[in-house]
Amino acid sequence: MEEDDPDAPDVFPQWALLEYKHMLALVGPGSTVHFTSLSRASIASLQSQLASSTSSAPDVAAFELHSESVVTVAASRGVDLAQICLLDPKAPRALTFQDFNRTKETAATDQVDGPFLWFLFGGILGDDPPRDRTASLRTLGFPGRHLGGMQMTTDTALGVTKRVVEDNFRLDLPDTRADEEAATRTESASDSSRTTQPFTWVDQPELKFGPGESVEMPFRYMAEGDGSAGSASSQRPQPLLPPGMRELIRKDLDRSFEF
């Protein structure tokens, strides 16, 4: 995530810390978020920052920090690449609730089509337009799933994945419905009583701070609330941002007007 060189920063930028903390909250207890390929200079700082936030918020995921690559970390734990699903915008199939190995049993090494135990997210906050940062992971042979055609921030993608595979949400997007309907038909054939609910999405929201002060975010977000269509109020849905992110964007906007 950061280049390991003599000039690598030992303190993460504030927006990155907000996203990482948000990831732990979105995943919640019972799972672990692994941050891999970190610069060695940054690990102590990030450990302190994340530990201080999790100590005051018990309902968050555990975390581990690694300077090694995800491939090295997986190999050290005996995890075959076939058990790891890469969230890839260019994957041929959409993520569905069937893609999670709920039994937690080790999948066969030749089971390249899921269900999966681990989910892999590459990149950073995002670029506009996207620069396909996932390509370097795709070439390693991970099986992949997509979350629709519009780019999400990394914490949003992680939160969406958690809700799909553990909480039975469905993406319900034009480019995901065919895969979701196929998964539902398969589940119905096995006499399952599982039900799913759709997300409420906020696409490219405009954050307004005052007269003439606004920023358009070129990403897709979950809506604040529980993310389901049934939770939508009469007000326009608001994007689910990391706590403190709106204020940070406002500060950056103010600095851009300083001469």
N, C-alpha and C positions, 0 to 999 in steps of 0.2 A: 504493500500500500504506500510505502514511502521508500525512496531510494536509500540504500545502505551505503553511504559515502561519507567522507569526513565533514561535508557541509550539511548533512541531513539534520533537520531540526529536532531538538529534544523536547519541544513543546508543540502539541498539535494546535492547528487553528481552531478558533472557537466554534465555527460552524461544524467542523468535523466532530468535535466533542459532543455537541448537541445531538448530532445524528447518531453517534455511537450510543449515547445514553438512551435515546429514544428506541433504538433497536432492542436493548435489554428490557425496556418496559413493554414493547409491543409483543415480544416473544413470551415473557412472563415466566414464572417458576416452573421447574420441571425439565427445562432444556438448557443447553449451553451454547453460547455464541463464541465462536473462535475467530479471532482477528489474526490473520496470517500475513507473512511477508512484511512485517513491520521492521523499520530500522531499529537497530539495537539501541541507538541513542534515545529513541522515543518511548521505549517500553516502560521505563520506570515512571515517567511522567504520566503516561496513559493509565498505568496501573493505579497510581494514586488518585487520579481524577475519577476513574470509574468506580473505584472502591469507596470513595467518599460519597458518591451519589447513591450507590446500592446500599450502603449502611443505613441510610435514612429512608429507603424505599424497599421493604422486604419482598414485595410482590414483583420481582424482576428476575430475569434469567441470570444464571451463572455465566461467567465469561473466562476465557483463557487467551493469553497474548503469546504470539509466536513470531520469532524472526524468520523461521523456516517457511517454505512455501506450503501451500495446501497439499500438494502431492506428498511432500516429505512428512507432514503431520499425519496424513491419512495412513501412509505406509507404516509409520511408527506405532500406530494403533491397530494395525491389522485390518484396515478398512479398504476393501476393494473399490476401485473407481466406479464399478457398476452400481454401488450402493449410494453414490453421490449424484444428485440431480443438479445440473447447472441451469440456473435461470437465465435463459438466453433469448433475446428478442427474435433471433433468427431460427429458433427451434421449430420443427414442423408441427408440434402438437402443443395444445394449451394445458396448463396445470389443472388437475381436478382432484377431488377428495380421494380418488383411488390411488394417487401417487405416493401415499404415505404408508410405510410399513408399521401398522399399529401394533403388531405383535412384538416388535423390537427384535425379532429373530434375525440372525445373520442370513442375508440373501446369498444364494448360490453365485459363484463368481461369473457364471455365464448368463446370469439374469440381467440383461442389459436394458430392459424395458420397464423396470420398476416392479413393485413399489420400492421406495427409497427410505433410507434412514437419515441421510444427511442432505442438506440443501445448500448450494454454493452460490454466492453473490459476488460478482466482480465489479471493479470500477469504483468511482467516487460519487460525489453528488450528481454529476452528470454534465454533459456538454450540450450546447445547442448551436448547431445540430449535433446529434450523437456521432462519436468517432469510433464506434464499435470496439470499445475497450475489452469486450468479452471475447474477442477473437483469439487472444493468447491462451485463454482457458479452453475454448472450443477445440482447438487443434490438439489438445491432450487426450481427447476421446471421451470426455464425460457425456453421459446421456443428458438430454436437455428438455426443458419445457419453457413455454413462453407465457407471459401475463397480458397479452394483448399488444396492439401495435404502437401505443404511445409510451414514451419513456417515463419511468418513475424514478424518484430518488431512491437511493439504496435502502434507506430505512423503510420507505413505503413498500418497496418490493418485498422486503423481508416480512413486514407486517401482513401484507396481503397473502403471502405464501402460508404463514402461520394460520391465518383464518380459513384459508381454503382447505389445508390438509388436516387441521385439528378441529376446527369449529364448523365445518361443513358449509362455508360460504361458497358461492359460485361467482365467477367473474361476470357472466351475463353480458358479454360484449359481442359485437357482430362477428369478430374473428375468433371467438372462443366457444360460441354456442354449439357448433356441430360436435366438438369433442366432449363438451359437457353433456349434451343429450345422449351421446353414445355411452358415456360413463353411467348415466342414470338408467339407461335401458339395461345395461349389464347388471347393475345393482338390483334393479327390479326383478330381473330374472332369478336372482338368488334369494328372493323373498325378504329383502332387507327393509326395515322400517325407517331407514335414514332419510331425512328431509334436508334440503338446502335452502338458503336464502341469498338473494342477490346483494351485491354491494351497492352503495350509493357513491358515485364518482364525482369528483370535482376536477374538471380538465382546464388546464392553463388558467388558474385563478389570478385575478388582479387584486393585489393587496393594496388597499387604500389607506393612506395615513393622514390625509388632509387635502385641502384645495391644491390641485396641481401636483400632488405627491402620491405616486402610485408605482407599483412594480408588478409586471406580469411574469408569473412563474411558468416556464414552458414545459411543465410536467403534468402527469396525472396523479391525483392524490385520492386517498380514502376521505370520506366526509367525516367530520367530527360526530361523535355519538357512537352507536354500535355498528355502523357501517351498513345497515340493512335499509331497504327501501321503506319498510314499515316505520322506521324511526324518523323519517323526514318530517320536519315541521313546516309551517307556512312560510318560514323564512328561508332564504336561499342557503343551501348547504355550504358550510365553510370547510376549507381543506384542513386535514389533520396534520399539523406541523409539529416538529419537536418543540417542547416547552422552551421558550426563550428565543426561538428562531425569528419570530415576527419582529421582536424588539431588536435583534441583531441586524436584520435587514434594514430596519428603520435607521439605525445608527450608520450603517454603510451608505444609505441614501443621503443622510445629512452630510456625511463627509464628502460625498461626491459634489456637493454644492459649495464646499469651502474653497476659497481662492487665496 
